Amino acid sequence: MEDPTSDVGEVDPEDAPECIVCEDRIVNSPSHRVLTWVEDGSVEHRHFCSDACVADWSE
C-alpha cells in the first residue's frame, strides 16, 4: 500500500486498500473510512469504501 499521507489520486489501484466488506479497491473515494483500535497491545485497522460497509461490518 502507498503512503497513506500521499496526495489524493496518487495511489495506484493495484496498491490501494480493499474494503473489508465488499473487497472493492478504494481509489479516489470521498467516502473512504478507516477504523483503528488497539487490541492486545497491537494497533488494528480496517478500510471501508462507504458508511454502509462500516455499518454492515459492525453489525
C-alpha positions as CSV (number, residue, x, y, z in Angstrom):
1,M,0.0,0.0,0.0
2,E,1.2,3.5,-0.8
3,D,2.0,6.1,1.9
4,P,-1.4,7.0,3.5
5,T,-0.3,10.6,3.6
6,S,0.1,10.8,-0.2
7,D,-2.0,13.2,-2.2
8,V,-5.4,12.0,-3.3
9,G,-5.2,10.3,-6.7
10,E,-1.6,9.2,-6.3
11,V,-2.4,5.7,-5.2
12,D,-2.0,3.0,-7.9
13,P,-5.2,0.9,-8.0
14,E,-3.1,-2.2,-7.5
15,D,-1.7,-0.8,-4.3
16,A,-5.0,0.7,-3.0
17,P,-6.5,-0.9,0.1
18,E,-9.5,-3.2,-0.2
19,C,-12.8,-2.7,1.6
20,I,-13.0,-5.3,4.3
21,V,-16.7,-5.9,3.5
22,C,-17.2,-5.8,-0.3
23,E,-13.5,-6.2,-1.2
24,D,-13.6,-3.3,-3.8
25,R,-10.3,-1.4,-4.2
26,I,-10.6,2.0,-2.6
27,V,-9.3,4.6,-5.1
28,N,-10.3,8.2,-5.0
29,S,-13.3,7.5,-2.8
30,P,-14.6,10.5,-0.8
31,S,-16.4,8.1,1.5
32,H,-13.3,6.1,2.4
33,R,-13.4,5.3,6.1
34,V,-10.7,3.7,8.3
35,L,-11.5,2.3,11.7
36,T,-8.5,2.0,14.1
37,W,-8.2,0.5,17.5
38,V,-5.7,-1.2,19.9
39,E,-6.2,-4.9,20.7
40,D,-3.9,-6.9,22.8
41,G,-1.2,-4.2,22.5
42,S,-1.3,-4.1,18.7
43,V,-2.8,-1.4,16.5
44,E,-5.5,-2.8,14.3
45,H,-7.3,-1.1,11.4
46,R,-9.9,-1.8,8.7
47,H,-10.6,0.1,5.5
48,F,-14.2,0.6,4.2
49,C,-15.4,2.1,1.0
50,S,-18.5,3.6,2.5
51,D,-20.5,4.2,5.7
52,A,-22.8,1.4,4.6
53,C,-19.9,-1.1,4.6
54,V,-18.9,0.2,8.1
55,A,-22.4,-0.4,9.3
56,D,-22.6,-3.9,7.7
57,W,-19.2,-4.9,9.3
58,S,-20.1,-3.6,12.8
59,E,-23.4,-5.5,13.0
